[in-house]
Amino acid sequence: MNKLCLLGLLVSLASQPALSASDTSVPAANSQATLHAKNAFISNLMKQMTLDEKIGQLRLISISSEMPQPMILKEIAAGRIGGTFNSIVRSENRPLQEAAVAKSRLKIPMFFAYDVVHGHRTIFPISLGLAASWDMDAIALSGRISAQEASADSLDMTFAPMVDISRDPRWGRTSEGFGEDTYLVSRISKVMVNAFQGKDVSAPDSIMASVKHFALYGAVEGGRDYNTVDMSPTRMYQDYLPPYRTAVDAGAGGVMIALNSVNGVPATANTWLLHDVLRKEWGFKGVTISDHGAIKELIDHGVAKDLRQAAKLAIKAGVDLSMNDKAYGEELPGLVKDGEVSVKEIDSAVREVLGAKYDMGLFANPYLRIGDAAQDPVDTYSEDRLHRVEARDVARKTLVLLKNKDETLPLKKQGTIAVIGSLAKSQLDMLGSWSAAGRPKQSVTVYDGLANAVGDKAKLVYARGANVSDNDHINEYLNFIEHEVDVDPRPAQEMIDEAVKTAEQADVIVAVVGESRGMSHEAASRSSLNIPGKQRDLIKALKATGKPLVLVLMNGRPLVLVDELAQADAMLETWFPGTEGGNAVADVLFGDYNPSGKLAMSFPRSIGQLPTYYAHLNTGRPYSPDKVGNYTSHYFEETNGPLFPFGYGLSYTQFDVSDITLSAKDMPRNGKLTASVTVKNTGKVAGATVVQLYLRDVTASISRPVKELKNFEKVMLQPGEEKVVSFTLSEDDLKFYNPSLKYAAEPGEFKVMIGLDSEAVKQASFNLL
């Protein structure tokens, strides 16, 4: 093994400088010589491995739930574990690595993984919030810092980014993804992969990205987690698959497989998905990873009669690593012995696992990210390990101003301000779902952020007002795994009365309302999208005081806010904004930062409208608000269309967008065309906005969406300043998958639309020849 280690040292890639916030370019491809050396190294190693050792490499074990550490150490030393997840401290992972490289026969290193989704120790806004920034540099910065912090804690891999397209906000994992739009999510997918992996995934401050959940997980029926997905191939290729492919093309080293079935076949046993699409069509060369316990779940899906058959289906379909494994470790030896699984199939999976370890630099240096004990931080949770300045800057870019009647905002730092709501002082809820190693006690609440901002210039008064939920069943569910929700036992009316009394002392009310973080999480699908509990009664009572009412929303999904929109004088969407969220919210509320966020998901008027997304197909009887009548496709009880459309967001200034100027009326094949508008800040303060370009293929071989986002640019303008924003279109922007799944553009008329959200657009037309 010494020769093997030496070879690994010689051919491992040199460490590169850290990726800057704006550097999202794809790393250069490995040279043929480097690739040959890698393949030779792995082939040589595999020749020395027993079947038991090979199967061991396919086992990904949870450090906290599957077996006690002494047993894990014994299994690692025997070569029967390939990697672990959920251990995130150097001192925890060092003995595991020592068991692998000092005690196992072939000294194959371990890798250590974790769900680093929107921060590791410094928690950035949830992914849906990051998407609302429409700021690729800010998103890249969050990913790069996440990688630096995670690698400093000995982690080699993250189960992220999560790029499932979500168009049903009832789904709890909506919070974990980047929204409804294929183009925007694909752009972010590339940015996050490159930010995690840096210029070189073998660098000590980079971690391997494992894009998830492959595939279509966000399209589960009814928005109910783990549910089935039934979808036409054209819709898959058009809308749902592109963000995964973008991650693969960007060089993601791993792909995590979804828990749902796809047209009746669970993704974990789906040969078409994992082999034909991922490997053969897309050319993916990395490692595939089952989701937690997913192989065993093939039994409940009804495609495997027992664990043995489940393991057989998964390995043959192309699942390399078995997360939370029992299936592979217990069943593959017998399956190979009986000739039901070939050694070649085992080798194929092992090669990918070893390849991932090689790419992460672990054969060259198993302690690359663990370091020596002398280098361990004195205090793992110390303040100096956080990136507060960056977290605050990113967070305020994600906040979306939804309403601002009569310039209620920004607030003045004077008088008395009533801060109402249990979420206003909740440190835990600031972090949102999948908050990795973030510590609630290090997060800044909205109340504390306001207090920091006003100092002694204004007086803050506080009342809880209402619990997030008063439903015992809901609170028990949310507190089942760990304590998530605190419940004030006082009667609801008593709490509301106290809040009203407090508000009456104030000049303005800031009510922080919405969901607890556990309500927007895995297995937290909702059948209602209203603000939960007695919070709606609280808002109504606060409105009745006659004081200016500012609603600060905390939530991980679009909510139904029809009543709240009417009641509020101003409304600010803050998502779950992370470690520095409270300071970021205060920056916006007091005008120290002009909000520029834009929604990455449409907000419905009612749950009956779902799914509500802007890029829908038209019908033979399309609804038009200008021609109201029977026999068109609409709901007759309420105003049609979303309450807040995709791409929507206000500012403390105003912007004007000119008519569109096209460089030509016709685009030749393989040619280009430029669409331009002049954007002017017509208000009194500097501000940023997102100029969005949409296209519509008017007549095609299949129905095409009424509009599709194809590009955008975020611009900052001083008062009175104007800028020409130009977008260059090519034939590639016009392509789509036809019924034969051929990706091509068809000649004819195209409408180009440019505006500041998906509804408020200017329009022009051109023809593809």
Secondary structure as UniProt FT lines:
FT   HELIX           2..11
FT   TURN            21..22
FT   HELIX           32..47
FT   HELIX           51..57
FT   STRAND          59..62
FT   TURN            63..66
FT   HELIX           69..77
FT   TURN            78..79
FT   STRAND          83..85
FT   HELIX           90..98
FT   HELIX           99..103
FT   STRAND          111..114
FT   HELIX           127..132
FT   TURN            133..134
FT   HELIX           136..152
FT   TURN            153..154
FT   STRAND          157..158
FT   TURN            169..170
FT   HELIX           172..176
FT   HELIX           182..197
FT   TURN            201..202
FT   TURN            204..205
FT   STRAND          208..214
FT   TURN            215..216
FT   HELIX           217..219
FT   HELIX           221..223
FT   TURN            225..226
FT   HELIX           233..235
FT   HELIX           236..240
FT   HELIX           242..249
FT   TURN            250..251
FT   STRAND          254..257
FT   STRAND          261..262
FT   TURN            263..264
FT   STRAND          265..266
FT   HELIX           267..269
FT   HELIX           272..281
FT   STRAND          287..289
FT   TURN            292..297
FT   HELIX           298..301
FT   HELIX           307..317
FT   STRAND          321..323
FT   HELIX           327..337
FT   TURN            338..339
FT   HELIX           343..359
FT   TURN            360..364
FT   TURN            366..370
FT   HELIX           373..375
FT   TURN            380..381
FT   HELIX           383..385
FT   HELIX           388..398
FT   STRAND          400..404
FT   HELIX           405..407
FT   STRAND          416..420
FT   HELIX           422..425
FT   HELIX           427..431
FT   TURN            436..437
FT   HELIX           440..442
FT   HELIX           446..454
FT   TURN            455..456
FT   STRAND          459..463
FT   HELIX           472..478
FT   HELIX           492..503
FT   TURN            504..505
FT   STRAND          508..514
FT   HELIX           517..519
FT   TURN            522..523
FT   TURN            533..534
FT   HELIX           535..543
FT   TURN            544..545
FT   STRAND          549..554
FT   HELIX           562..567
FT   STRAND          570..573
FT   TURN            579..580
FT   HELIX           581..589
FT   TURN            590..591
FT   HELIX           607..609
FT   TURN            625..626
FT   TURN            646..647
FT   STRAND          655..657
FT   STRAND          661..662
FT   STRAND          666..667
FT   TURN            669..670
FT   STRAND          672..681
FT   STRAND          687..697
FT   STRAND          708..717
FT   TURN            719..720
FT   STRAND          722..730
FT   HELIX           731..734
FT   STRAND          736..737
FT   TURN            739..740
FT   STRAND          743..744
FT   STRAND          748..755
FT   STRAND          761..768
//
